[in-house]
Amino acid sequence: MKKLLEPAELRSRGFEALVKSLGWVNAVRFIQQFERSGHNYTAERDALLPNWSADELAKRIADVR
């Protein structure tokens, strides 16, 4: 039998599994079905992520590789 994980580790690994299976956006949407909040995901995403064009994003990905 596997050892029971601490709650924080369980949440972290569980969310990682959802992201791997569903992708980040759908994982968040899945969680939101069970935990409604007053947060606006789209507004938060827009505030946190840089305002890069598709060309800029592709260039930066290529630079990392």
N, CA, C and O of each residue as an XYZ file, in Angstrom:
260
protein
N       0.844     -1.185      0.000
C       0.000      0.000      0.000
C       0.884      1.240      0.000
O       1.892      1.295      0.704
N       0.503      2.226     -0.787
C       1.278      3.463     -0.850
C       1.019      4.311      0.384
O      -0.064      4.294      0.970
N       2.056      5.053      0.755
C       1.972      5.963      1.895
C       0.995      7.102      1.589
O       0.953      7.602      0.465
N       0.220      7.503      2.579
C      -0.677      8.642      2.407
C       0.142      9.916      2.342
O       1.047     10.129      3.149
N      -0.182     10.761      1.374
C       0.538     12.012      1.191
C      -0.008     13.091      2.119
O      -1.171     13.061      2.519
N       0.851     14.032      2.448
C       0.400     15.208      3.190
C      -0.558     15.996      2.280
O      -0.432     15.929      1.057
N      -1.509     16.736      2.856
C      -2.499     17.444      2.036
C      -1.889     18.351      0.958
O      -2.372     18.361     -0.174
N      -0.850     19.103      1.285
C      -0.251     20.003      0.293
C       0.362     19.219     -0.861
O       0.221     19.609     -2.020
N       1.042     18.119     -0.551
C       1.644     17.286     -1.583
C       0.556     16.613     -2.429
O       0.697     16.499     -3.647
N      -0.505     16.179     -1.796
C      -1.619     15.557     -2.513
C      -2.229     16.541     -3.509
O      -2.469     16.189     -4.664
N      -2.480     17.777     -3.063
C      -3.038     18.794     -3.963
C      -2.094     19.076     -5.128
O      -2.520     19.154     -6.280
N      -0.819     19.226     -4.819
C       0.170     19.541     -5.844
C       0.262     18.440     -6.888
O       0.201     18.709     -8.088
N       0.407     17.212     -6.435
C       0.549     16.092     -7.372
C      -0.755     15.821     -8.124
O      -0.743     15.451     -9.298
N      -1.870     16.010     -7.433
C      -3.162     15.824     -8.091
C      -3.374     16.834     -9.202
O      -3.843     16.489    -10.287
N      -3.025     18.092     -8.926
C      -3.193     19.118     -9.950
C      -2.225     18.875    -11.106
O      -2.590     19.072    -12.265
N      -1.006     18.453    -10.811
C      -0.050     18.117    -11.870
C      -0.609     17.020    -12.774
O      -0.450     17.077    -13.993
N      -1.263     16.021    -12.174
C      -1.853     14.934    -12.957
C      -2.992     15.461    -13.843
O      -3.128     15.051    -14.995
N      -3.800     16.364    -13.300
C      -4.874     16.957    -14.098
C      -4.305     17.747    -15.263
O      -4.791     17.630    -16.388
N      -3.283     18.546    -15.006
C      -2.669     19.350    -16.066
C      -2.093     18.444    -17.148
O      -2.243     18.717    -18.339
N      -1.438     17.375    -16.732
C      -0.850     16.448    -17.706
C      -1.943     15.807    -18.568
O      -1.754     15.616    -19.770
N      -3.059     15.484    -17.968
C      -4.139     14.810    -18.676
C      -5.011     15.765    -19.487
O      -5.401     15.456    -20.613
N      -5.314     16.931    -18.905
C      -6.308     17.826    -19.501
C      -5.736     19.101    -20.099
O      -6.403     19.769    -20.889
N      -4.513     19.443    -19.732
C      -3.974     20.760    -20.090
C      -4.326     21.729    -18.976
O      -5.254     21.498    -18.201
N      -3.559     22.832    -18.908
C      -3.685     23.751    -17.778
C      -5.066     24.379    -17.689
O      -5.677     24.394    -16.620
N      -5.554     24.892    -18.793
C      -6.847     25.600    -18.777
C      -7.979     24.663    -18.381
O      -8.808     25.025    -17.546
N      -8.033     23.470    -18.959
C      -9.107     22.537    -18.622
C      -8.965     21.989    -17.209
O      -9.967     21.673    -16.569
N      -7.729     21.870    -16.710
C      -7.541     21.457    -15.318
C      -8.140     22.499    -14.380
O      -8.819     22.153    -13.413
N      -7.890     23.769    -14.665
C      -8.466     24.844    -13.848
C      -9.986     24.819    -13.943
O     -10.675     24.956    -12.932
N     -10.505     24.647    -15.146
C     -11.959     24.587    -15.318
C     -12.559     23.417    -14.540
O     -13.637     23.543    -13.960
N     -11.861     22.276    -14.526
C     -12.323     21.114    -13.781
C     -12.401     21.437    -12.289
O     -13.412     21.163    -11.644
N     -11.343     22.012    -11.750
C     -11.311     22.373    -10.328
C     -12.412     23.376    -10.001
O     -13.042     23.282     -8.948
N     -12.648     24.326    -10.888
C     -13.670     25.344    -10.638
C     -15.072     24.754    -10.538
O     -15.964     25.386     -9.971
N     -15.280     23.567    -11.072
C     -16.585     22.933    -10.941
C     -16.877     22.575     -9.483
O     -18.037     22.446     -9.090
N     -15.832     22.420     -8.696
C     -15.989     22.006     -7.305
C     -15.715     23.130     -6.321
O     -16.205     23.106     -5.192
N     -14.940     24.108     -6.743
C     -14.585     25.227     -5.871
C     -14.870     26.530     -6.590
O     -14.048     27.011     -7.371
N     -16.005     27.085     -6.333
C     -16.331     28.374     -6.925
C     -15.632     29.463     -6.134
O     -15.569     29.422     -4.906
N     -15.113     30.428     -6.857
C     -14.463     31.538     -6.174
C     -14.861     32.834     -6.854
O     -15.484     32.834     -7.915
N     -14.495     33.921     -6.231
C     -14.772     35.230     -6.801
C     -13.676     35.683     -7.746
O     -13.699     36.814     -8.232
N     -12.725     34.815     -8.006
C     -11.608     35.187     -8.861
C     -12.010     35.107    -10.329
O     -12.835     34.282    -10.722
N     -11.419     35.967    -11.114
C     -11.644     35.985    -12.552
C     -10.379     35.458    -13.215
O      -9.398     36.187    -13.357
N     -10.403     34.194    -13.618
C      -9.228     33.542    -14.183
C      -8.674     34.317    -15.376
O      -7.463     34.505    -15.486
N      -9.547     34.761    -16.259
C      -9.097     35.448    -17.462
C      -8.392     36.749    -17.116
O      -7.335     37.045    -17.672
N      -8.958     37.527    -16.213
C      -8.327     38.789    -15.816
C      -6.996     38.532    -15.109
O      -6.022     39.249    -15.340
N      -6.951     37.514    -14.252
C      -5.703     37.189    -13.560
C      -4.639     36.732    -14.548
O      -3.482     37.142    -14.452
N      -5.021     35.895    -15.484
C      -4.079     35.425    -16.505
C      -3.530     36.599    -17.297
O      -2.323     36.686    -17.525
N      -4.409     37.503    -17.718
C      -3.971     38.664    -18.497
C      -3.046     39.568    -17.695
O      -2.134     40.176    -18.256
N      -3.271     39.663    -16.390
C      -2.420     40.507    -15.544
C      -1.057     39.862    -15.302
O      -0.062     40.570    -15.144
N      -0.995     38.531    -15.270
C       0.247     37.837    -14.948
C       1.124     37.545    -16.157
O       2.350     37.606    -16.062
N       0.515     37.232    -17.282
C       1.286     36.826    -18.448
C       1.692     38.038    -19.285
O       0.950     39.017    -19.369
N       2.867     37.970    -19.899
C       3.295     39.079    -20.751
C       2.416     39.174    -21.993
O       1.829     38.184    -22.430
N       2.336     40.354    -22.543
C       1.506     40.594    -23.726
C       2.353     40.388    -24.982
O       2.665     41.344    -25.693
N       2.720     39.134    -25.248
C       3.568     38.795    -26.386
C       2.712     38.387    -27.574
O       1.655     37.774    -27.422
N       3.186     38.737    -28.740
C       2.555     38.249    -29.970
C       2.927     36.777    -30.137
O       3.807     36.267    -29.443
N       2.254     36.109    -31.056
C       2.573     34.708    -31.325
C       4.015     34.577    -31.816
O       4.711     33.625    -31.463
N       4.461     35.540    -32.634
C       5.842     35.518    -33.137
C       6.849     35.657    -32.001
O       7.861     34.956    -31.971
N       6.568     36.565    -31.066
C       7.472     36.756    -29.922
C       7.518     35.497    -29.058
O       8.591     35.084    -28.619
N       6.368     34.893    -28.816
C       6.322     33.665    -28.028
C       7.123     32.553    -28.709
O       7.905     31.859    -28.058
N       6.928     32.386    -30.016
C       7.664     31.355    -30.757
C       9.166     31.617    -30.703
O       9.950     30.679    -30.560
N       9.575     32.878    -30.813
C      10.993     33.223    -30.748
C      11.566     32.869    -29.384
O      12.654     32.300    -29.295
N      10.849     33.197    -28.335
C      11.338     32.910    -26.985
C      11.413     31.412    -26.715
O      12.330     30.944    -26.040
N      10.456     30.666    -27.237
C      10.507     29.207    -27.084
C      11.736     28.662    -27.808
O      12.453     27.814    -27.278
N      11.970     29.153    -29.017
C      13.137     28.704    -29.785
C      14.439     29.062    -29.058
O      15.393     28.285    -29.073
N      14.476     30.232    -28.428
C      15.669     30.654    -27.687
C      15.956     29.737    -26.500
O      17.116     29.491    -26.170
N      14.910     29.236    -25.863
C      15.077     28.354    -24.715
C      15.601     26.993    -25.157
O      16.412     26.375    -24.468
N      15.136     26.540    -26.298
C      15.561     25.230    -26.807
C      16.985     25.306    -27.229
O      17.547     24.312    -27.689
